[in-house]
Amino acid sequence: MDELKELRSLVNELTNKLDNIAEDSRADKEVVIVYLQKIGAEFLKKYEIRIGNITIEPLRVEPYLFKKDAFEDKFTHYIVKDDKQKYYGPQQRNRFGKLYIHSGYSGVDIVLSDNDNYAFSLLIKNSRILINGNVEYPFLKQYGVAEVLKDNGIAVDYDEIVLCKKETPSNAIVFRTIRNGLATIAERDDFPKEKQAEYSFLMISSFIELKEHTSKNFDFSCGYGGDKAVVEYLKDYINAHPGTSRDELDKIRKELYPNGSKTEFVKEFGE
């Protein structure tokens, strides 16, 4: 039995959608966004990465997806081919379940593409790492994850499947925010600022264990920290539970994020 079957199924649903959408359609892009959120949540709750005696338990991921004429997220890494054309996501295509370790060990993605027609991976922004089953690193940021792999002799071109299903799925609440730092990236001829803006503020980064960590730990983009993520969760909650009072929502907010501020909550739901 394929232990990755459920995640593969979600990715296949996404790629089927990509075959029938237009890059310039906002409605089509919203469909993709929903799938990216679903995949991020599924991944964080049910999957982990195992390499020898190393287990990486992702806590926060950022999706990077590129399919020409459908969803052209040019924040995806690229190479320049001999014909001077940019080719997006060469290491993020047709390598489902394998690592994409960035050059210089500057980051690590888990690849979720299973053919060469599109690039798709999740960048591991934050994680917990176990060595021989013991928690050695309770909370690491992007560079820290890559450094652990480097220190343990994992080569940049490591090419084995490392994605595994957790023995016990997590019941953690999955929150959403935007991907970090993209708004400050310089524009390019093929990716002007107005086009970048279509992708840089999408609420597609997924994370868990907000109560256990601080916004400083997670290093959120300005204006999109833990308080904003909780409000986004509560908006979904009230849609699923119409009639929930403001006081009830405030109680949930405090339970979800005891160290958080009330500012974003008041902006959305009033005093």
C-alpha positions, 0 to 999 in steps of 0.5 A, a space after each residue: 500500500 502506498 503510504 503517500 496515497 492521500 497526499 498524491 491524490 490531493 496533488 493529482 486533483 490540483 494538477 487536474 485543475 491546473 490543466 484547465 485554468 488560465 493564468 490571468 483568471 482570478 477565479 481560477 487562481 482562487 481554486 489553486 490557492 484552496 488546494 495549496 492550503 489543503 495540501 499544506 495542512 495535509 502535509 503538516 498533520 500527516 507527514 514527516 521527512 526521514 533520512 537515515 537516523 534524522 527525522 524532520 517534523 515540519 512546523 511551517 511550509 511555503 508552497 512554490 508552484 509553477 506551471 506555464 500559462 496556468 500558475 506562473 509563480 516566478 518566485 520559484 527558483 529557476 535556471 537560465 538555459 542555453 537559449 537564454 530562457 528561464 526554466 522554473 523549478 528544475 529540481 522541483 519537477 518529477 521528484 515526488 517525495 524527494 528533497 530539493 536542497 538549495 545550493 549552499 545549503 540555504 534551504 530545503 524543500 520537499 518536492 511534490 511534483 510527479 511529472 516534468 510538466 510542472 514544478 511544485 514543492 514545499 519549502 521547510 521554513 520551520 521544523 523540529 528535528 529528531 536524531 535517533 528518535 530524540 528531539 535534538 532541535 525543538 525549533 529550527 528556521 530555514 537555514 538551520 534545517 539545511 545546516 543539520 543535513 549538511 553537518 550529517 553528510 547529506 549531499 545537496 544532490 541527495 536523490 532518495 525518497 524521504 517523505 513518510 507518513 507519520 505513525 500518529 497523525 497530528 491533531 494540531 490546528 493549521 494556520 495560514 499566513 503569507 510567504 515570508 520576505 517575497 515583497 522585498 524581492 527586486 523586480 525582473 524584466 519577466 516578473 515586474 512588481 505588479 505581477 509579483 504582487 499577485 503572488 507575494 500576498 497569497 495566504 498559502 503558507 501553512 503552520 502549526 503549534 502557534 501556542 508553543 512558539 512566538 511570532 519571533 520564532 516563526 519570523 512572520 512577514 510584517 503585518 501577517 504574524 500570529 494575530 493575523 493568522 488567528 483572525 484568518 482561522 476565526 473567519 473560517 470558523 465562523 463560516 463553519 459555525 454561523 451564529 458564533 458570538 463575538 465573545 465566543 470568538 474572543 475566547 477561542 482566540 485566547 485559547 489559540 494564542 494566549 500571548 497574542 494581541 487583540 488588535 487584529 481581532 478588534 479590526 475584524 470583529 469590532 470592540 
